[in-house]
């Protein structure tokens, strides 16, 4: 086995592992099944990965590094509505670059608590929500942000074979509607008498008013 063949072999192993994790779940997949899928001996698989935990970490590491780069880049930009809109598009592109992994993880949620995946995930989630939200978001806004965050993952998992551009456009439209700032009900000028509390004195004034 030459040094130049190592990346190709590693990629094949990771592809097979992700396929089997998607079919049977992380807990339901064995190293022997992965070796059999590749036509390897178990010893040959051990040469590259000593455990399923190592495989899971190797699958998630590139996506985590990619997300960190995205978050770091947006942290340097002004916190404006235009920047938040761009973040939605950039984050969606990130999800589509890793859609097989995202789809698998959404179906096998127990893996999110695995140390190979959980490290840094809470901090990244907080940074994503901050990038989507901006400052001083009320509870209603927080709910809409959570819906966008979870909804993007859910839709990508639901439509694994959908054409990327069509899926991207539909998700950006949906996210834009959910994240669009809501007009305050207090900002609309009231018409005369609108919102007036109706009570006995009000009715008396109305009866006494000239026709």
C-alpha positions as CSV (number, residue, x, y, z in Angstrom):
1,X,0.0,0.0,0.0
2,X,1.6,3.3,-1.1
3,X,1.2,6.7,0.6
4,X,-0.7,8.1,-2.4
5,X,-3.3,5.4,-2.0
6,X,-4.1,6.3,1.6
7,X,-6.5,9.3,1.0
8,X,-8.5,7.3,-1.5
9,X,-8.8,4.3,0.8
10,X,-9.7,6.6,3.8
11,X,-12.4,8.3,1.7
12,X,-13.9,4.9,0.6
13,X,-14.0,3.8,4.3
14,X,-15.7,7.0,5.4
15,X,-18.3,6.7,2.5
16,X,-19.1,3.1,3.4
17,X,-19.3,4.0,7.1
18,X,-21.7,6.8,6.4
19,X,-23.8,4.6,4.2
20,X,-24.1,1.9,6.9
21,X,-24.7,4.4,9.7
22,X,-27.5,5.9,7.6
23,X,-29.0,2.4,7.0
24,X,-28.6,0.9,10.5
25,X,-27.7,3.7,12.8
26,X,-24.4,4.2,14.6
27,X,-25.1,1.7,17.3
28,X,-26.5,-0.9,14.8
29,X,-23.4,-0.9,12.6
30,X,-20.3,-3.0,13.3
31,X,-16.8,-2.6,12.1
32,X,-17.1,-6.0,10.5
33,X,-20.1,-4.8,8.4
34,X,-18.0,-1.8,7.2
35,X,-15.1,-4.1,6.3
36,X,-17.4,-6.5,4.5
37,X,-19.0,-3.7,2.5
38,X,-15.5,-2.7,1.3
39,X,-14.2,-6.2,0.8
40,X,-11.5,-5.6,3.5
41,X,-10.4,-7.7,6.3
42,X,-11.1,-6.3,9.7
43,X,-7.4,-6.0,10.3
44,X,-7.1,-3.8,7.1
45,X,-9.8,-1.6,8.5
46,X,-8.0,-1.3,11.8
47,X,-5.0,0.0,9.9
48,X,-7.0,3.2,9.2
49,X,-9.5,3.4,12.0
50,X,-9.3,1.7,15.4
51,X,-12.9,2.1,16.4
52,X,-16.4,3.3,15.3
53,X,-15.8,6.4,17.5
54,X,-12.8,7.2,15.3
55,X,-14.9,6.9,12.2
56,X,-17.7,9.1,13.6
57,X,-15.1,11.7,14.6
58,X,-13.5,11.6,11.1
59,X,-16.9,12.1,9.5
60,X,-17.8,15.1,11.6
61,X,-14.5,16.8,11.8
62,X,-14.5,18.4,8.3
63,X,-18.0,19.7,8.7
64,X,-17.1,21.2,12.1
65,X,-14.0,22.9,10.7
66,X,-16.0,24.2,7.7
67,X,-18.7,25.6,10.1
68,X,-16.1,27.2,12.3
69,X,-14.6,29.0,9.3
70,X,-18.0,30.3,8.3
71,X,-18.8,31.5,11.8
72,X,-15.4,33.2,12.1
73,X,-15.8,35.0,8.8
74,X,-19.2,36.4,9.7
75,X,-18.0,37.4,13.2
76,X,-15.8,40.0,11.5
77,X,-18.7,41.6,9.6
78,X,-21.1,44.4,10.9
79,X,-24.3,43.1,12.5
80,X,-26.7,44.3,9.9
81,X,-29.9,42.9,8.3
82,X,-27.9,42.4,5.0
83,X,-25.2,40.4,6.8
84,X,-27.8,38.2,8.5
85,X,-29.5,37.5,5.2
86,X,-26.1,36.6,3.7
87,X,-25.5,34.3,6.7
88,X,-28.7,32.4,6.0
89,X,-27.5,31.8,2.4
90,X,-23.9,30.9,3.5
91,X,-25.2,28.5,6.3
92,X,-27.5,26.8,3.9
93,X,-24.7,26.3,1.4
94,X,-22.7,24.7,4.3
95,X,-25.6,22.3,5.0
96,X,-25.8,21.4,1.3
97,X,-22.0,20.7,1.1
98,X,-22.5,18.2,3.9
99,X,-26.0,17.1,3.2
100,X,-25.3,13.4,3.5
101,X,-23.9,13.8,7.0
102,X,-26.7,16.3,8.0
103,X,-29.4,13.9,6.7
104,X,-27.8,11.0,8.6
105,X,-27.4,13.0,11.9
106,X,-31.0,14.2,11.8
107,X,-32.2,10.6,11.5
108,X,-29.9,9.3,14.2
109,X,-30.2,12.1,16.8
110,X,-28.6,10.0,19.5
111,X,-25.2,10.5,17.9
112,X,-25.4,14.3,18.8
113,X,-24.7,13.3,22.4
114,X,-21.6,11.2,21.4
115,X,-18.3,12.8,22.5
116,X,-17.0,12.6,18.9
117,X,-19.8,14.9,17.8
118,X,-20.9,16.9,20.9
119,X,-17.5,18.6,21.5
120,X,-18.1,22.3,20.7
121,X,-21.6,21.7,19.3
122,X,-23.4,23.8,22.0
123,X,-21.1,26.8,21.4
124,X,-21.5,26.5,17.6
125,X,-25.3,26.4,18.1
126,X,-25.2,29.6,20.1
127,X,-23.0,31.3,17.5
128,X,-25.4,30.2,14.7
129,X,-28.4,31.6,16.5
130,X,-26.6,34.8,17.3
131,X,-25.6,35.2,13.6
132,X,-29.2,34.6,12.6
133,X,-30.7,36.9,15.3
134,X,-28.7,40.0,15.7
135,X,-29.2,42.0,18.9
136,X,-32.2,42.4,21.2
137,X,-34.4,39.6,19.8
138,X,-37.6,39.1,21.7
139,X,-39.0,35.6,22.5
140,X,-41.1,35.5,19.4
141,X,-38.0,36.2,17.3
142,X,-36.1,33.5,19.2
143,X,-38.8,31.0,18.4
144,X,-38.7,31.9,14.7
145,X,-34.9,31.5,14.7
146,X,-35.1,28.1,16.3
147,X,-37.7,27.1,13.6
148,X,-35.3,28.3,10.8
149,X,-32.3,26.4,12.4
150,X,-34.2,23.2,12.9
151,X,-36.3,23.5,9.7
152,X,-33.3,23.7,7.4
153,X,-31.9,20.5,8.9
154,X,-35.2,18.8,8.7
155,X,-36.0,19.7,5.1
156,X,-32.5,18.6,3.9
157,X,-33.0,15.3,5.7
158,X,-36.5,14.9,4.2
159,X,-35.5,15.6,0.6
160,X,-32.0,13.9,0.3
161,X,-32.2,13.6,-3.5
162,X,-33.8,17.0,-4.3
163,X,-31.9,19.1,-6.8
164,X,-29.6,21.5,-4.8
165,X,-30.5,24.8,-6.5
166,X,-34.3,24.1,-6.2
167,X,-33.9,23.1,-2.5
168,X,-31.7,26.1,-1.8
169,X,-34.1,28.6,-3.3
170,X,-37.1,27.1,-1.5
171,X,-35.3,27.2,1.9
172,X,-34.0,30.7,1.4
173,X,-37.5,31.9,0.6
174,X,-38.9,30.1,3.7
175,X,-36.2,31.4,6.0
176,X,-36.6,34.9,4.7
177,X,-40.3,34.9,5.5
178,X,-39.7,33.6,9.1
179,X,-36.8,35.9,9.8
180,X,-38.4,39.1,8.3
181,X,-38.7,41.7,11.1
182,X,-42.3,41.9,12.3
183,X,-44.0,45.3,12.2
184,X,-45.0,46.4,15.7
185,X,-48.7,46.7,16.2
186,X,-48.1,49.9,18.1
187,X,-46.4,51.5,15.1
188,X,-49.7,51.7,13.1
189,X,-51.6,55.0,13.8
190,X,-55.0,54.4,15.3
191,X,-58.1,55.7,13.6
192,X,-60.4,57.8,15.7
193,X,-62.1,55.7,18.3
194,X,-60.0,52.6,17.5
195,X,-59.1,50.5,20.5
196,X,-61.4,52.5,22.7
197,X,-62.5,50.6,25.8
198,X,-66.3,50.0,25.7
199,X,-68.0,50.6,29.0
200,X,-71.1,52.3,30.4
201,X,-69.5,55.8,30.3
202,X,-68.4,55.3,26.7
203,X,-71.9,54.3,25.7
204,X,-73.3,57.3,27.4
205,X,-70.9,59.6,25.6
206,X,-71.8,57.9,22.3
207,X,-75.6,58.4,23.0
208,X,-75.0,62.0,23.8
209,X,-72.9,62.7,20.8
210,X,-74.5,64.7,18.0
211,X,-75.8,62.7,15.1
